[in-house]
Amino acid sequence: MMRVARWIFWGVALLMCLIGCSRGGETAELRITAGEPVPEQALESRMRQHAVPGMSIVVIHSGAIDWAKGYGVRKAGEGAAVDRDTLFQAASISKPVTAAGALRLVESGVLQLDQDVNEALRSWKVPENDWTGKSPVTLRRLLSHSAGMTVHGFPGYGEGAALPTLIEILNGEGPANTNPIRVDIEPGRQFRYSGGGYTVVQQLMMDVTGREFPGLMSDLVLEPVGMKHSTFEQPLPEARRSRAAVAHGESGKPLTGSWHTYPEKAAAGLWTTPSDLAKFAIEIRRSYHGLSERLLSQRLARTMLTPELGDYGLGFALPSAGVFRFQHGGGNAGYRCGLVLSVESGDGVVIMTNSDSAEPLMSEVISAIATAYGWRMK
């Protein structure tokens, strides 16, 4: 799962390319025409330089998918090409998708945003201490990284590693490879990115519904939005493996076992495509403007996209500088990805890659796209 720098990187990259962009321009490296995919030859040359075997891009324009295209290969040295339906690990972009599922449970009255989550948790409780005595851990605070929870992110589990249960992860007990998830600052006082907090949300959603997380999220979010290629199943089912892009380290070599497994599904476990993520982002924006209630009511969509602490809403980063937009980046072992969409214009992009070294190239691509489409700060 991404370090907090991952979504900060994405915001800075977007901000840099929004400033001074004008329609019809070009970057020094990539020449892009609005309405047309990035030329394969130019981009794949840059991919080789950056040791990025595969990349998949979707551009959103005026609230609809303008184009989608895959580049490169799913595994270095092999011929299977990346296409628009190739699966990648979404890493921390799992969080806003999870947040939307939790908000649907709020909409139906199953969960409450401002209730102490220990009143609803059944299989596990947030351990009480002096900090929780001052202020409760709530769903709103968990979704906005303001609950005072520990454990920033998760490294995943490589081939052959024993997989812990969710309770073992929450308690930091073997075979879990991260520390216990606890409160160590007063809830509600400050923003601090916490994948651990989203793992509590995963347990909470399972407890109040009595369901396993992948099937629950399929019914709450994936199916209503039409994310037909996506799944929160971890490990990835055998039937889907042939469609997945293999993870690669910074050297460009595939990870042993193809990729890591993330039982921390709510925080880092989504397998998806840029087109599916674009559908999700478009639906959030439509809900915000009162154009659709397929996923969320306008009231809850606007709650989701209202900053709580540290330019962060319920699941999405909401940078205060520049155009009103929602965004998130992600970085699991061997994957880097990012999503951003302007609430006002409906312009945005989703990029997914299968390389730890992809961030500079992602920045270059988004800058070129922004220039071609004339994205502006105001």
Contacts in CASP RR format, 6 or more apart in sequence:
PFRMAT RR
TARGET T0000
AUTHOR 0000-0000-0000
METHOD contacts of the structure
MODEL  1
MMRVARWIFWGVALLMCLIGCSRGGETAELRITAGEPVPEQALESRMRQH
AVPGMSIVVIHSGAIDWAKGYGVRKAGEGAAVDRDTLFQAASISKPVTAA
GALRLVESGVLQLDQDVNEALRSWKVPENDWTGKSPVTLRRLLSHSAGMT
VHGFPGYGEGAALPTLIEILNGEGPANTNPIRVDIEPGRQFRYSGGGYTV
VQQLMMDVTGREFPGLMSDLVLEPVGMKHSTFEQPLPEARRSRAAVAHGE
SGKPLTGSWHTYPEKAAAGLWTTPSDLAKFAIEIRRSYHGLSERLLSQRL
ARTMLTPELGDYGLGFALPSAGVFRFQHGGGNAGYRCGLVLSVESGDGVV
IMTNSDSAEPLMSEVISAIATAYGWRMK
1 91 0 8 1.000
1 92 0 8 1.000
1 153 0 8 1.000
1 154 0 8 1.000
1 156 0 8 1.000
1 195 0 8 1.000
1 262 0 8 1.000
1 264 0 8 1.000
1 267 0 8 1.000
1 268 0 8 1.000
1 330 0 8 1.000
1 331 0 8 1.000
1 332 0 8 1.000
2 91 0 8 1.000
2 92 0 8 1.000
2 153 0 8 1.000
2 329 0 8 1.000
2 330 0 8 1.000
2 331 0 8 1.000
2 332 0 8 1.000
3 152 0 8 1.000
3 153 0 8 1.000
3 331 0 8 1.000
4 152 0 8 1.000
4 193 0 8 1.000
6 91 0 8 1.000
6 92 0 8 1.000
6 329 0 8 1.000
6 330 0 8 1.000
6 331 0 8 1.000
6 336 0 8 1.000
7 92 0 8 1.000
7 317 0 8 1.000
7 327 0 8 1.000
7 328 0 8 1.000
7 329 0 8 1.000
7 330 0 8 1.000
9 329 0 8 1.000
9 359 0 8 1.000
9 363 0 8 1.000
10 317 0 8 1.000
10 327 0 8 1.000
10 328 0 8 1.000
10 329 0 8 1.000
10 338 0 8 1.000
10 340 0 8 1.000
11 317 0 8 1.000
11 319 0 8 1.000
11 327 0 8 1.000
11 340 0 8 1.000
13 362 0 8 1.000
13 363 0 8 1.000
13 366 0 8 1.000
13 367 0 8 1.000
14 319 0 8 1.000
14 325 0 8 1.000
14 327 0 8 1.000
14 340 0 8 1.000
14 366 0 8 1.000
14 370 0 8 1.000
15 319 0 8 1.000
15 321 0 8 1.000
15 322 0 8 1.000
16 363 0 8 1.000
16 367 0 8 1.000
17 363 0 8 1.000
17 366 0 8 1.000
17 367 0 8 1.000
17 369 0 8 1.000
17 370 0 8 1.000
17 371 0 8 1.000
17 375 0 8 1.000
18 322 0 8 1.000
18 323 0 8 1.000
18 370 0 8 1.000
18 375 0 8 1.000
18 376 0 8 1.000
18 377 0 8 1.000
19 377 0 8 1.000
20 376 0 8 1.000
20 377 0 8 1.000
21 370 0 8 1.000
21 371 0 8 1.000
21 374 0 8 1.000
21 375 0 8 1.000
21 376 0 8 1.000
22 371 0 8 1.000
22 374 0 8 1.000
23 34 0 8 1.000
23 372 0 8 1.000
23 373 0 8 1.000
23 374 0 8 1.000
24 33 0 8 1.000
24 34 0 8 1.000
24 371 0 8 1.000
24 372 0 8 1.000
24 374 0 8 1.000
25 371 0 8 1.000
25 372 0 8 1.000
26 32 0 8 1.000
26 368 0 8 1.000
26 371 0 8 1.000
26 372 0 8 1.000
27 364 0 8 1.000
27 367 0 8 1.000
27 368 0 8 1.000
27 371 0 8 1.000
29 42 0 8 1.000
29 46 0 8 1.000
29 364 0 8 1.000
29 368 0 8 1.000
30 38 0 8 1.000
30 39 0 8 1.000
30 42 0 8 1.000
30 43 0 8 1.000
30 46 0 8 1.000
30 364 0 8 1.000
30 365 0 8 1.000
30 368 0 8 1.000
31 39 0 8 1.000
31 42 0 8 1.000
31 368 0 8 1.000
32 38 0 8 1.000
32 39 0 8 1.000
32 368 0 8 1.000
32 369 0 8 1.000
32 371 0 8 1.000
32 372 0 8 1.000
33 372 0 8 1.000
34 61 0 8 1.000
34 372 0 8 1.000
34 373 0 8 1.000
34 374 0 8 1.000
35 59 0 8 1.000
35 61 0 8 1.000
35 66 0 8 1.000
35 67 0 8 1.000
35 372 0 8 1.000
35 373 0 8 1.000
36 67 0 8 1.000
37 57 0 8 1.000
37 67 0 8 1.000
37 69 0 8 1.000
38 57 0 8 1.000
38 69 0 8 1.000
38 71 0 8 1.000
38 365 0 8 1.000
38 368 0 8 1.000
38 369 0 8 1.000
40 71 0 8 1.000
43 55 0 8 1.000
43 71 0 8 1.000
43 365 0 8 1.000
44 71 0 8 1.000
44 72 0 8 1.000
46 361 0 8 1.000
46 364 0 8 1.000
47 53 0 8 1.000
47 54 0 8 1.000
47 55 0 8 1.000
47 71 0 8 1.000
47 72 0 8 1.000
47 361 0 8 1.000
50 355 0 8 1.000
50 357 0 8 1.000
50 358 0 8 1.000
50 360 0 8 1.000
50 361 0 8 1.000
51 248 0 8 1.000
51 249 0 8 1.000
51 250 0 8 1.000
51 251 0 8 1.000
51 252 0 8 1.000
51 355 0 8 1.000
51 357 0 8 1.000
52 248 0 8 1.000
52 252 0 8 1.000
52 353 0 8 1.000
52 354 0 8 1.000
52 355 0 8 1.000
52 357 0 8 1.000
52 358 0 8 1.000
52 361 0 8 1.000
53 72 0 8 1.000
53 73 0 8 1.000
53 74 0 8 1.000
53 75 0 8 1.000
53 76 0 8 1.000
53 77 0 8 1.000
53 245 0 8 1.000
53 246 0 8 1.000
53 248 0 8 1.000
53 252 0 8 1.000
53 354 0 8 1.000
53 355 0 8 1.000
54 70 0 8 1.000
54 71 0 8 1.000
54 72 0 8 1.000
54 73 0 8 1.000
54 74 0 8 1.000
54 82 0 8 1.000
54 245 0 8 1.000
54 353 0 8 1.000
54 354 0 8 1.000
54 355 0 8 1.000
55 70 0 8 1.000
55 71 0 8 1.000
55 72 0 8 1.000
55 82 0 8 1.000
55 351 0 8 1.000
55 352 0 8 1.000
55 353 0 8 1.000
55 354 0 8 1.000
55 358 0 8 1.000
55 361 0 8 1.000
55 365 0 8 1.000
56 68 0 8 1.000
56 69 0 8 1.000
56 70 0 8 1.000
56 71 0 8 1.000
56 82 0 8 1.000
56 83 0 8 1.000
56 84 0 8 1.000
56 86 0 8 1.000
56 88 0 8 1.000
56 245 0 8 1.000
56 273 0 8 1.000
56 274 0 8 1.000
56 351 0 8 1.000
56 352 0 8 1.000
56 353 0 8 1.000
57 68 0 8 1.000
57 69 0 8 1.000
57 70 0 8 1.000
57 71 0 8 1.000
57 274 0 8 1.000
57 349 0 8 1.000
57 350 0 8 1.000
57 351 0 8 1.000
57 365 0 8 1.000
58 65 0 8 1.000
58 67 0 8 1.000
58 68 0 8 1.000
58 84 0 8 1.000
58 274 0 8 1.000
58 275 0 8 1.000
58 277 0 8 1.000
58 278 0 8 1.000
58 349 0 8 1.000
58 350 0 8 1.000
58 351 0 8 1.000
59 65 0 8 1.000
59 66 0 8 1.000
59 67 0 8 1.000
59 68 0 8 1.000
59 348 0 8 1.000
59 349 0 8 1.000
59 369 0 8 1.000
59 373 0 8 1.000
60 66 0 8 1.000
60 278 0 8 1.000
60 281 0 8 1.000
60 282 0 8 1.000
60 341 0 8 1.000
60 346 0 8 1.000
60 347 0 8 1.000
60 348 0 8 1.000
60 349 0 8 1.000
60 350 0 8 1.000
61 346 0 8 1.000
61 347 0 8 1.000
61 348 0 8 1.000
61 373 0 8 1.000
62 345 0 8 1.000
62 346 0 8 1.000
62 347 0 8 1.000
63 282 0 8 1.000
63 285 0 8 1.000
63 286 0 8 1.000
63 341 0 8 1.000
63 346 0 8 1.000
63 347 0 8 1.000
64 282 0 8 1.000
65 275 0 8 1.000
65 278 0 8 1.000
65 279 0 8 1.000
65 282 0 8 1.000
68 84 0 8 1.000
68 274 0 8 1.000
68 275 0 8 1.000
68 278 0 8 1.000
69 84 0 8 1.000
70 81 0 8 1.000
70 82 0 8 1.000
70 83 0 8 1.000
70 84 0 8 1.000
70 86 0 8 1.000
71 82 0 8 1.000
72 81 0 8 1.000
72 82 0 8 1.000
73 79 0 8 1.000
73 80 0 8 1.000
73 81 0 8 1.000
73 82 0 8 1.000
74 80 0 8 1.000
74 81 0 8 1.000
74 82 0 8 1.000
74 86 0 8 1.000
74 244 0 8 1.000
74 245 0 8 1.000
74 246 0 8 1.000
74 354 0 8 1.000
75 245 0 8 1.000
75 246 0 8 1.000
75 254 0 8 1.000
75 258 0 8 1.000
76 246 0 8 1.000
76 248 0 8 1.000
76 252 0 8 1.000
76 253 0 8 1.000
76 254 0 8 1.000
82 245 0 8 1.000
82 354 0 8 1.000
84 273 0 8 1.000
84 274 0 8 1.000
84 275 0 8 1.000
85 229 0 8 1.000
85 243 0 8 1.000
85 273 0 8 1.000
85 275 0 8 1.000
86 243 0 8 1.000
86 244 0 8 1.000
86 245 0 8 1.000
86 273 0 8 1.000
87 229 0 8 1.000
87 236 0 8 1.000
87 240 0 8 1.000
87 243 0 8 1.000
87 244 0 8 1.000
87 245 0 8 1.000
87 271 0 8 1.000
87 272 0 8 1.000
87 273 0 8 1.000
88 244 0 8 1.000
88 245 0 8 1.000
88 271 0 8 1.000
88 272 0 8 1.000
88 273 0 8 1.000
88 274 0 8 1.000
88 335 0 8 1.000
88 337 0 8 1.000
88 352 0 8 1.000
88 353 0 8 1.000
88 354 0 8 1.000
89 247 0 8 1.000
89 259 0 8 1.000
89 262 0 8 1.000
89 268 0 8 1.000
89 269 0 8 1.000
89 270 0 8 1.000
89 271 0 8 1.000
89 331 0 8 1.000
89 332 0 8 1.000
89 334 0 8 1.000
89 335 0 8 1.000
89 337 0 8 1.000
90 97 0 8 1.000
90 269 0 8 1.000
90 270 0 8 1.000
90 271 0 8 1.000
90 272 0 8 1.000
90 277 0 8 1.000
90 330 0 8 1.000
90 337 0 8 1.000
90 352 0 8 1.000
91 268 0 8 1.000
91 269 0 8 1.000
91 329 0 8 1.000
91 330 0 8 1.000
91 331 0 8 1.000
91 332 0 8 1.000
91 335 0 8 1.000
91 336 0 8 1.000
91 337 0 8 1.000
92 195 0 8 1.000
92 267 0 8 1.000
92 268 0 8 1.000
92 328 0 8 1.000
92 329 0 8 1.000
92 330 0 8 1.000
92 331 0 8 1.000
93 270 0 8 1.000
93 272 0 8 1.000
93 277 0 8 1.000
93 328 0 8 1.000
93 329 0 8 1.000
93 330 0 8 1.000
93 337 0 8 1.000
93 338 0 8 1.000
93 339 0 8 1.000
94 198 0 8 1.000
94 232 0 8 1.000
94 265 0 8 1.000
94 266 0 8 1.000
94 267 0 8 1.000
94 268 0 8 1.000
94 269 0 8 1.000
94 270 0 8 1.000
95 195 0 8 1.000
95 198 0 8 1.000
95 266 0 8 1.000
95 267 0 8 1.000
95 315 0 8 1.000
95 328 0 8 1.000
96 280 0 8 1.000
96 284 0 8 1.000
96 315 0 8 1.000
96 316 0 8 1.000
96 326 0 8 1.000
96 328 0 8 1.000
97 217 0 8 1.000
97 221 0 8 1.000
97 270 0 8 1.000
97 280 0 8 1.000
98 198 0 8 1.000
98 201 0 8 1.000
98 202 0 8 1.000
98 205 0 8 1.000
98 217 0 8 1.000
98 266 0 8 1.000
98 267 0 8 1.000
98 315 0 8 1.000
99 143 0 8 1.000
99 201 0 8 1.000
99 304 0 8 1.000
99 314 0 8 1.000
99 315 0 8 1.000
99 316 0 8 1.000
100 220 0 8 1.000
100 221 0 8 1.000
100 280 0 8 1.000
100 284 0 8 1.000
100 295 0 8 1.000
100 296 0 8 1.000
100 304 0 8 1.000
101 205 0 8 1.000
101 217 0 8 1.000
101 220 0 8 1.000
101 221 0 8 1.000
102 111 0 8 1.000
102 139 0 8 1.000
102 143 0 8 1.000
102 201 0 8 1.000
102 204 0 8 1.000
102 205 0 8 1.000
103 296 0 8 1.000
103 300 0 8 1.000
103 303 0 8 1.000
103 304 0 8 1.000
103 314 0 8 1.000
104 220 0 8 1.000
104 221 0 8 1.000
104 295 0 8 1.000
104 296 0 8 1.000
105 111 0 8 1.000
105 205 0 8 1.000
105 208 0 8 1.000
105 209 0 8 1.000
105 220 0 8 1.000
106 112 0 8 1.000
106 113 0 8 1.000
106 139 0 8 1.000
106 300 0 8 1.000
107 296 0 8 1.000
107 297 0 8 1.000
107 300 0 8 1.000
110 208 0 8 1.000
110 209 0 8 1.000
111 120 0 8 1.000
111 139 0 8 1.000
111 204 0 8 1.000
111 205 0 8 1.000
111 208 0 8 1.000
112 120 0 8 1.000
112 139 0 8 1.000
113 138 0 8 1.000
113 139 0 8 1.000
113 140 0 8 1.000
113 303 0 8 1.000
114 138 0 8 1.000
114 139 0 8 1.000
114 140 0 8 1.000
115 136 0 8 1.000
115 138 0 8 1.000
115 139 0 8 1.000
116 136 0 8 1.000
116 137 0 8 1.000
116 138 0 8 1.000
117 126 0 8 1.000
117 136 0 8 1.000
117 137 0 8 1.000
117 138 0 8 1.000
117 139 0 8 1.000
117 142 0 8 1.000
117 200 0 8 1.000
117 204 0 8 1.000
118 125 0 8 1.000
118 126 0 8 1.000
118 128 0 8 1.000
118 136 0 8 1.000
118 137 0 8 1.000
120 204 0 8 1.000
120 207 0 8 1.000
120 208 0 8 1.000
121 200 0 8 1.000
121 203 0 8 1.000
121 204 0 8 1.000
121 207 0 8 1.000
122 207 0 8 1.000
122 208 0 8 1.000
123 167 0 8 1.000
123 203 0 8 1.000
123 206 0 8 1.000
123 207 0 8 1.000
124 166 0 8 1.000
124 167 0 8 1.000
124 170 0 8 1.000
124 171 0 8 1.000
124 203 0 8 1.000
126 132 0 8 1.000
126 137 0 8 1.000
126 182 0 8 1.000
126 183 0 8 1.000
126 200 0 8 1.000
127 182 0 8 1.000
127 183 0 8 1.000
129 182 0 8 1.000
129 183 0 8 1.000
131 148 0 8 1.000
131 183 0 8 1.000
131 184 0 8 1.000
131 185 0 8 1.000
131 186 0 8 1.000
131 187 0 8 1.000
132 183 0 8 1.000
132 187 0 8 1.000
134 186 0 8 1.000
134 187 0 8 1.000
135 186 0 8 1.000
135 187 0 8 1.000
135 188 0 8 1.000
135 189 0 8 1.000
136 187 0 8 1.000
137 147 0 8 1.000
137 148 0 8 1.000
137 149 0 8 1.000
137 183 0 8 1.000
137 187 0 8 1.000
137 200 0 8 1.000
138 147 0 8 1.000
138 187 0 8 1.000
139 201 0 8 1.000
139 204 0 8 1.000
140 308 0 8 1.000
140 314 0 8 1.000
141 147 0 8 1.000
141 148 0 8 1.000
141 187 0 8 1.000
141 188 0 8 1.000
141 308 0 8 1.000
142 149 0 8 1.000
142 197 0 8 1.000
142 198 0 8 1.000
142 200 0 8 1.000
142 201 0 8 1.000
142 204 0 8 1.000
143 198 0 8 1.000
143 201 0 8 1.000
143 313 0 8 1.000
143 314 0 8 1.000
143 315 0 8 1.000
144 191 0 8 1.000
144 308 0 8 1.000
144 309 0 8 1.000
144 312 0 8 1.000
144 313 0 8 1.000
144 314 0 8 1.000
144 315 0 8 1.000
145 191 0 8 1.000
145 192 0 8 1.000
145 193 0 8 1.000
145 194 0 8 1.000
145 197 0 8 1.000
145 309 0 8 1.000
145 312 0 8 1.000
146 187 0 8 1.000
146 188 0 8 1.000
146 189 0 8 1.000
146 190 0 8 1.000
146 191 0 8 1.000
146 192 0 8 1.000
146 308 0 8 1.000
146 309 0 8 1.000
146 312 0 8 1.000
147 183 0 8 1.000
147 187 0 8 1.000
147 188 0 8 1.000
147 194 0 8 1.000
147 197 0 8 1.000
147 200 0 8 1.000
148 183 0 8 1.000
148 184 0 8 1.000
148 185 0 8 1.000
148 186 0 8 1.000
148 187 0 8 1.000
148 188 0 8 1.000
148 189 0 8 1.000
148 190 0 8 1.000
148 192 0 8 1.000
148 194 0 8 1.000
149 181 0 8 1.000
149 182 0 8 1.000
149 183 0 8 1.000
149 192 0 8 1.000
149 194 0 8 1.000
149 195 0 8 1.000
149 196 0 8 1.000
149 197 0 8 1.000
149 200 0 8 1.000
150 179 0 8 1.000
150 180 0 8 1.000
150 181 0 8 1.000
150 182 0 8 1.000
150 183 0 8 1.000
150 184 0 8 1.000
150 194 0 8 1.000
150 196 0 8 1.000
151 178 0 8 1.000
151 179 0 8 1.000
151 180 0 8 1.000
151 181 0 8 1.000
151 194 0 8 1.000
151 195 0 8 1.000
151 196 0 8 1.000
151 197 0 8 1.000
151 199 0 8 1.000
152 193 0 8 1.000
152 194 0 8 1.000
152 195 0 8 1.000
152 196 0 8 1.000
153 178 0 8 1.000
153 194 0 8 1.000
153 195 0 8 1.000
153 196 0 8 1.000
153 264 0 8 1.000
153 267 0 8 1.000
153 268 0 8 1.000
154 177 0 8 1.000
154 178 0 8 1.000
154 195 0 8 1.000
154 262 0 8 1.000
154 264 0 8 1.000
154 267 0 8 1.000
154 268 0 8 1.000
155 177 0 8 1.000
155 178 0 8 1.000
155 260 0 8 1.000
155 333 0 8 1.000
156 177 0 8 1.000
156 260 0 8 1.000
156 261 0 8 1.000
156 262 0 8 1.000
156 264 0 8 1.000
156 268 0 8 1.000
156 332 0 8 1.000
156 333 0 8 1.000
157 163 0 8 1.000
157 177 0 8 1.000
157 260 0 8 1.000
157 261 0 8 1.000
157 262 0 8 1.000
157 263 0 8 1.000
158 255 0 8 1.000
158 256 0 8 1.000
158 257 0 8 1.000
158 260 0 8 1.000
158 261 0 8 1.000
159 256 0 8 1.000
159 257 0 8 1.000
159 258 0 8 1.000
161 175 0 8 1.000
161 261 0 8 1.000
162 175 0 8 1.000
163 175 0 8 1.000
163 235 0 8 1.000
163 261 0 8 1.000
163 263 0 8 1.000
164 173 0 8 1.000
164 174 0 8 1.000
164 175 0 8 1.000
164 176 0 8 1.000
164 177 0 8 1.000
164 263 0 8 1.000
165 263 0 8 1.000
166 199 0 8 1.000
166 202 0 8 1.000
166 203 0 8 1.000
166 206 0 8 1.000
166 263 0 8 1.000
166 264 0 8 1.000
167 173 0 8 1.000
167 203 0 8 1.000
168 174 0 8 1.000
168 175 0 8 1.000
168 176 0 8 1.000
169 176 0 8 1.000
169 178 0 8 1.000
169 181 0 8 1.000
169 199 0 8 1.000
169 263 0 8 1.000
169 264 0 8 1.000
170 180 0 8 1.000
170 181 0 8 1.000
170 199 0 8 1.000
170 200 0 8 1.000
170 203 0 8 1.000
171 180 0 8 1.000
171 181 0 8 1.000
172 178 0 8 1.000
172 179 0 8 1.000
172 180 0 8 1.000
172 181 0 8 1.000
173 180 0 8 1.000
181 196 0 8 1.000
181 197 0 8 1.000
181 199 0 8 1.000
181 200 0 8 1.000
185 192 0 8 1.000
188 309 0 8 1.000
190 309 0 8 1.000
191 308 0 8 1.000
191 309 0 8 1.000
191 310 0 8 1.000
191 312 0 8 1.000
195 264 0 8 1.000
195 267 0 8 1.000
195 268 0 8 1.000
196 264 0 8 1.000
196 267 0 8 1.000
197 267 0 8 1.000
198 264 0 8 1.000
198 266 0 8 1.000
198 267 0 8 1.000
199 264 0 8 1.000
199 266 0 8 1.000
199 267 0 8 1.000
201 266 0 8 1.000
202 213 0 8 1.000
202 264 0 8 1.000
202 265 0 8 1.000
202 266 0 8 1.000
202 267 0 8 1.000
205 213 0 8 1.000
205 216 0 8 1.000
205 266 0 8 1.000
206 212 0 8 1.000
206 213 0 8 1.000
206 216 0 8 1.000
209 216 0 8 1.000
213 232 0 8 1.000
213 265 0 8 1.000
213 266 0 8 1.000
214 231 0 8 1.000
214 232 0 8 1.000
214 233 0 8 1.000
214 234 0 8 1.000
214 265 0 8 1.000
215 232 0 8 1.000
217 232 0 8 1.000
217 265 0 8 1.000
218 231 0 8 1.000
218 232 0 8 1.000
221 227 0 8 1.000
221 280 0 8 1.000
221 295 0 8 1.000
222 228 0 8 1.000
222 230 0 8 1.000
222 231 0 8 1.000
222 232 0 8 1.000
222 276 0 8 1.000
224 294 0 8 1.000
224 295 0 8 1.000
225 276 0 8 1.000
225 279 0 8 1.000
225 280 0 8 1.000
225 283 0 8 1.000
225 294 0 8 1.000
225 295 0 8 1.000
226 276 0 8 1.000
226 279 0 8 1.000
227 272 0 8 1.000
227 276 0 8 1.000
227 277 0 8 1.000
227 279 0 8 1.000
227 280 0 8 1.000
228 276 0 8 1.000
229 243 0 8 1.000
229 272 0 8 1.000
229 273 0 8 1.000
229 275 0 8 1.000
229 276 0 8 1.000
230 270 0 8 1.000
230 271 0 8 1.000
230 272 0 8 1.000
230 273 0 8 1.000
230 276 0 8 1.000
231 237 0 8 1.000
231 240 0 8 1.000
231 270 0 8 1.000
231 271 0 8 1.000
231 272 0 8 1.000
232 265 0 8 1.000
232 266 0 8 1.000
232 269 0 8 1.000
232 270 0 8 1.000
232 271 0 8 1.000
233 240 0 8 1.000
233 271 0 8 1.000
234 261 0 8 1.000
234 262 0 8 1.000
234 263 0 8 1.000
234 265 0 8 1.000
234 269 0 8 1.000
235 261 0 8 1.000
236 244 0 8 1.000
236 259 0 8 1.000
236 261 0 8 1.000
236 271 0 8 1.000
240 271 0 8 1.000
241 258 0 8 1.000
244 258 0 8 1.000
244 259 0 8 1.000
244 271 0 8 1.000
245 335 0 8 1.000
245 352 0 8 1.000
245 354 0 8 1.000
246 254 0 8 1.000
246 255 0 8 1.000
246 258 0 8 1.000
246 259 0 8 1.000
246 354 0 8 1.000
247 254 0 8 1.000
247 255 0 8 1.000
247 258 0 8 1.000
247 259 0 8 1.000
247 260 0 8 1.000
247 332 0 8 1.000
247 333 0 8 1.000
247 334 0 8 1.000
247 335 0 8 1.000
247 354 0 8 1.000
248 254 0 8 1.000
248 255 0 8 1.000
248 334 0 8 1.000
248 354 0 8 1.000
248 355 0 8 1.000
248 356 0 8 1.000
249 255 0 8 1.000
249 333 0 8 1.000
249 334 0 8 1.000
249 355 0 8 1.000
249 356 0 8 1.000
249 357 0 8 1.000
250 355 0 8 1.000
250 356 0 8 1.000
250 357 0 8 1.000
252 355 0 8 1.000
252 357 0 8 1.000
255 333 0 8 1.000
255 334 0 8 1.000
259 332 0 8 1.000
259 333 0 8 1.000
259 334 0 8 1.000
259 335 0 8 1.000
260 332 0 8 1.000
260 333 0 8 1.000
262 268 0 8 1.000
262 269 0 8 1.000
262 332 0 8 1.000
268 332 0 8 1.000
269 332 0 8 1.000
272 352 0 8 1.000
273 352 0 8 1.000
274 337 0 8 1.000
274 350 0 8 1.000
274 351 0 8 1.000
274 352 0 8 1.000
275 350 0 8 1.000
277 339 0 8 1.000
277 350 0 8 1.000
277 352 0 8 1.000
278 339 0 8 1.000
278 350 0 8 1.000
280 295 0 8 1.000
281 326 0 8 1.000
281 339 0 8 1.000
281 341 0 8 1.000
281 348 0 8 1.000
281 350 0 8 1.000
282 341 0 8 1.000
282 346 0 8 1.000
283 292 0 8 1.000
283 294 0 8 1.000
283 295 0 8 1.000
284 295 0 8 1.000
284 296 0 8 1.000
284 301 0 8 1.000
284 304 0 8 1.000
284 305 0 8 1.000
284 326 0 8 1.000
284 341 0 8 1.000
285 341 0 8 1.000
285 343 0 8 1.000
285 346 0 8 1.000
286 292 0 8 1.000
286 294 0 8 1.000
287 293 0 8 1.000
287 294 0 8 1.000
287 295 0 8 1.000
287 296 0 8 1.000
287 297 0 8 1.000
287 298 0 8 1.000
287 300 0 8 1.000
287 301 0 8 1.000
288 298 0 8 1.000
288 301 0 8 1.000
288 302 0 8 1.000
288 305 0 8 1.000
288 343 0 8 1.000
289 298 0 8 1.000
290 298 0 8 1.000
290 301 0 8 1.000
295 301 0 8 1.000
296 304 0 8 1.000
303 314 0 8 1.000
304 313 0 8 1.000
304 314 0 8 1.000
304 315 0 8 1.000
304 316 0 8 1.000
305 313 0 8 1.000
305 316 0 8 1.000
305 318 0 8 1.000
305 326 0 8 1.000
305 343 0 8 1.000
306 313 0 8 1.000
306 314 0 8 1.000
306 318 0 8 1.000
307 313 0 8 1.000
307 318 0 8 1.000
307 320 0 8 1.000
308 314 0 8 1.000
311 317 0 8 1.000
311 318 0 8 1.000
311 319 0 8 1.000
311 320 0 8 1.000
312 318 0 8 1.000
315 328 0 8 1.000
316 326 0 8 1.000
316 327 0 8 1.000
316 328 0 8 1.000
317 326 0 8 1.000
317 327 0 8 1.000
317 328 0 8 1.000
318 324 0 8 1.000
318 325 0 8 1.000
318 326 0 8 1.000
319 325 0 8 1.000
319 327 0 8 1.000
322 377 0 8 1.000
322 378 0 8 1.000
323 342 0 8 1.000
323 344 0 8 1.000
323 345 0 8 1.000
323 375 0 8 1.000
323 376 0 8 1.000
323 377 0 8 1.000
323 378 0 8 1.000
324 342 0 8 1.000
324 343 0 8 1.000
324 344 0 8 1.000
325 340 0 8 1.000
325 341 0 8 1.000
325 342 0 8 1.000
325 343 0 8 1.000
325 348 0 8 1.000
326 340 0 8 1.000
326 341 0 8 1.000
326 343 0 8 1.000
327 338 0 8 1.000
327 339 0 8 1.000
327 340 0 8 1.000
327 341 0 8 1.000
328 338 0 8 1.000
328 339 0 8 1.000
329 337 0 8 1.000
329 338 0 8 1.000
329 339 0 8 1.000
330 336 0 8 1.000
330 337 0 8 1.000
330 338 0 8 1.000
331 337 0 8 1.000
333 356 0 8 1.000
334 354 0 8 1.000
334 355 0 8 1.000
334 356 0 8 1.000
335 352 0 8 1.000
335 353 0 8 1.000
335 354 0 8 1.000
335 355 0 8 1.000
335 356 0 8 1.000
336 353 0 8 1.000
336 355 0 8 1.000
336 356 0 8 1.000
336 358 0 8 1.000
336 359 0 8 1.000
336 362 0 8 1.000
337 350 0 8 1.000
337 351 0 8 1.000
337 352 0 8 1.000
337 353 0 8 1.000
338 350 0 8 1.000
338 351 0 8 1.000
338 352 0 8 1.000
338 362 0 8 1.000
339 349 0 8 1.000
339 350 0 8 1.000
340 348 0 8 1.000
340 349 0 8 1.000
340 366 0 8 1.000
341 347 0 8 1.000
341 348 0 8 1.000
342 348 0 8 1.000
342 375 0 8 1.000
345 375 0 8 1.000
347 373 0 8 1.000
347 375 0 8 1.000
348 375 0 8 1.000
349 366 0 8 1.000
349 369 0 8 1.000
351 362 0 8 1.000
351 365 0 8 1.000
351 366 0 8 1.000
353 361 0 8 1.000
353 362 0 8 1.000
369 375 0 8 1.000
END
